Amino acid sequence: MGEYVDYSASVPVRRLADGTPIPAIGIGTFGSDKYSPEQIAEAVYGAVKSGYRLIDCASVYQDEDRIGEVLHRLMEEGVVRREELFVTSKVWNDQHREVEKACRKSLADLRLDAIDLYFVHWPFPNYHAPHCDGDSRNPDSRPFSVEEFMDTWRQCEALVDAGLAKHIAMSNMTIPKLEAVLPLCRIQPAAIEMELHPSFQQRELFDYVVSRGIQPIGFCPIGSPSRPERDRTAEDVADVELPSIRRAAQAHQDHPAVTCLKWAVQNGQIPIPFSVKQPQYVANLKASFEDPLTEEEMAEIAADDRGCRLVKGQVFLWPGATDWEALWDPDGVIV
């Protein structure tokens, strides 16, 4: 491991609707089936020493306890204070009826008194076992229900009331689902986490979220080369091979992955790239503030959108549903 340089003061800051600052880039902690919890936690340690302050966690990643050990070590060593960190977590699908229990488990694992931002990870309670294949189906799975979702959301609102979560958020939503639930929310989501990368820009959903004062957080910002095999299809587009990305990368003498992240930050979302390799996560962080893309390059990348969803979610399908697109309300109505 090389020497660390702390770039935290250079990272741009966004503001949530209530004015709370949140870093313009974070580090993801989903290691898929390729990296161990120990490797991921050690990457978080190095990332924080390098200047990352936003750590995107989730209970289903099965590494929050190791990350908690690392965060504790970083604070004990005086590298960072708790108030400088912005830590997220998410309630998994099998705990939609026990949100407080799930949140308290994440808090205990992460060694925190409160989560900065707590997500409903997926908008339906369709459990699947970690590392299952893409054809796996849980017979108890069922379609999205406004009533069930709002029961979960009200439990999230209670987390804010109890001081266990400072903000709450949604993930993997669609405009029809948001249209159905946002008017019913006592506490509006501070953020929406969604798949966002140059070949899948979700402009309509992105604009919808931004227009309502909700911060988009983009997962798979460089096309998720480490995503599970079950999420791969022959039609997938590699973002780092897009012509607009290759041209901009060459012009700036960047790796194409860095170009993807520059686009993301300048586009207004908060990307949460994942890497366990120090040179990569440092380059990713510096993408948020070094040598920005030109307006022309941003326009070229905007025109290169291919509508290529990588995380299709097919393991969440319910009995009788045959196509993963049913999860995403393709006709503008909730399926």
N, C-alpha and C positions, 0 to 999 in steps of 0.2 A: 504494500500500500504506500502510495506516495505522500508527500507533504500536502497539508491542506491549506488552502487560501479561502478566507471567509468573504464571499461575495454578497452576503445578505443585504448590505446597505445599497447595493446597485439594483436589486430586483424591484421592478415596478409593483405598485400596490393598487388593487381595486377596492371598491367600497360596496358593501352590501346595502340593501335598501335603508337600513337604519344607521348607516354610516360606519359600521364596523369594518376595519381594514382586513383584507385578505390578500395574500401574495398572488401575483399574476401567473405563477407557475408553481406546481407542487410535484412531489414524487409519489408515484403509485406503489402499492405493496402487494399487488396480485402477481404471484410468481408462477401462475398456471401450474403445470405439472413438471416444470423444468428446474425450479430452484427450491431449495429447502428453506424453512422458516429462519434457520440460522444465517443463511446467505442473505436473505432479504433484510433481516434485522441489522446485519453488519453494513449493508448498503445504506440503510437509514442512518446509522451512526455516521458514516462518512459523508452522506448527503447533508446532514444537519451541520456538521463541521465545515462543509463547503458553502453553506449559506441557505440551504432549503429551510423554510419555516412552515410550509404546508405539507402535511403528511396525510395521504388518503388511505384509510384503513377500512376493513370490513371484517365482521366476525367469521364469515364463510371462508376467508382466505387462510384461516387456521394458523395465523402467525402473530396475533395481537399480543399474546403473552410475551413473546420474544421481543417484539417492538417495545413493549412496556419496559422491559429490562433495560433496553438501550436508551430510551428516553430518560429513565431514571438516572442512568449512568451519565448521560450528557448534562443533566441538571446538576448532579453531584460534582461533576468536574468543572462546573462553571462555564460550560460552552454556551449554554442558552438558558434563559429563564422561562418558566411556564407561560407567562403572559406574552412571550415572543412567538410561541408556537401556535399554529392553527391546525388542530387535529380533527379529522373526520372519522366517523364510523357508520355502520349501516345495520339495520335489522334484517336478518335473513328470512326467507319465505316461510319457513316452518315455525316462526315465532311471531307472526302477525297478531296473534291473540295474546301474546305475552311480551309486549314491547318493553315495559319497564324492566322485567327480568333480563331480557336480552341486553338492554343498555347497561344495566348494572354489571353484567358479566364483562362486557367490553371495557367498562370503566375500571373494573378490578384488574383485568388483564393488562390494560394500558397504563395502570397506576396513576389514574387521573381522577380528579373530583368532578369534572364536567367535560363533556364533549363539546367542541366548538361548533360542530355541524353534524347532525345525525340524520341519515337518509333512510327512507323506505327503499330498499335495494331494488326490488322489482314490484310492480303494482298488483301482483296477485300471489296468493299463498301456495304456489306450486313448487313443492320441495323436489330436489333431485340430489342424489348422493354425489359428493365430490368425486371428480375424475370419472363419472359415468360417461358412456358413449352417447353419441348424438341421437341414437334411436331409442334411448331409454325413456320410458313414460311412467309416471306415477299415477295409479288408478284413481287417486283422490284429487288429482288436478282438476281445476275448473276455470272457466273464463273470468275475465275481469268483472268485478261487481262494485258499483259505486258504494253500496251500503257496507260491504266488507272493507273496502279501501278506507272509507271515512271512519269506520271503527278503529282501524289501525292508526289513521292520522290523528284522531282525537287522543289516542294514547301518546302519540308523539307530542302533541300540544301539552299534555300533562307533564311530559319530561321538562319542557320549558318552565312550566309553572313551578315545578319542584326544584329547579336549578340544576338538573342533571344534564341538560343540553342547552347550550346558549342559543342555537338556531336549529331549525329543522328543515328538511329538504326532501325532494323527490328524485327519482331516477328512472330511466327507461320508460318515460311517458310519451304520449302522443298528444296532438292538439285535441282530438275528440275527448280523450280521457281528462285532460286539463280543463277543457270547457265544462265537463261534468262536475269536477270536484272543486275547482278553485272558488266558485261562489259559496261553497259550503264550509270553507276553512275559516276558523276563528283566527288562526295564525297562518299567514301566507308563507309558502316556502321561500326561504332565502336564496336557494339555488336549485337548479335542475342539472343533474349529471346525465349526459347523453353522449352517444358515440359521435365524435367530431374529428374529421381528418380531411385532407384535401380532396380525396376521392369520394367523401361522404360528408357533405357540408350541411345538410339538413337546414337549408336557409329559411324555409317557411316556419319550422318549429323554432329555430334560433331567434328569428325576428319576433315571433309570438312571445317567447319567454322574455326577451330583452324589453319589449314594449310594456311589459307588466312589472318592470323593476326587479326581475329575478335574474340572478347571475348564472350564465351557462358555465358548466365545468365539463371539459371534454375528455372522455377516455378514448383509448386507442389513437392518440394524436399523431403517431407516426405509422399507423396501420397495424399495430400489435403483432410484430413478427413472432412473438412468443406465445400467441394465443393457443388454446387447446386445439388438438387435431380435429375434434368434433365440429369446430366452428369454421373449418376451411372447406372451400369448394373450388372447383376448377375455374369458375368465373371471377373469382376475387381479383381485384386490381391492387398491385403493390404501389403504395403512395410514393415510395422513393424512386419509382421508375416513371412517374408521370413526367411528360415533356416539360411542363412549366416548372416543376420542382427541379428537374435536372438542370435546366437553363439557369435558374436563379442560384442553385448551389454552385454551379461553375463560375458564375459571375462574382459570387462572394467568397469563393474558395472554401465553401462549407461542405460538410457531409450532408446529403439530401435529408437525413433525419432532422438535422438542425434547421434546415430550411422549412420543414413541416412545422416545427415548433415556433419559428419566427412568424410564420403565417398565422398560427393559432393565437399567439399573444397579440399580434397586431389586429387580428380580426375581432378580438374582444372576449373570447372565451378564456378560461383558465385551464391549460393543458396539464395533465398529470402523467407524464411519461414514466416508464419503469425501466430501470437498469440496475444491475448489481456491479457494474464495472465503473471504477472511479473516473477514467477519462471520458466515458460516455455521459454519466450523470452530471459531471461538471460542465461539459460542452452543452448539454441540454439546458442547464441553468443559465449559462451565459447567453443562450439564444434569446432570453427574455429582455436583454438590455444591450447587446452588442450588434453593431452594423445592421440596422433594420433593412427590410426589403423596401424597394421603391413602390410608389403607387402603381406603376406599370406592372411590376412583378406581382403585386397583390391582385391586380385585375386579371392577369393571365392565369393565376392559380384559381381564382374564382370561376373562371370560364372552363376549368379542367375538371369540374365536379362530375363524377361518373355514377352517382347514386349507388355506390357499392357498400352495402351494409355488411360488416364483417362478423359482428356478434349477433347472430340471428336468433338465438334463444330457443331453438327448437326443442330443447329438453323440457321446456315449460309448457308444452302443448298439452291440452286436455283430451280425454278420450273422445274420438269422433272428429277432432281437428287434424287435418292432414298436411297443412302447409304452414311453415313458420311465419309467413306474411300475416296470418290471422292475428298474431301477437301485436301487429303494428298498425292495425286499422287502415288498410290501404285505400279503402273507398271513402274515407272521411267520416266513418261512423264506427262506434265501438262494436267489435265483433263479439 
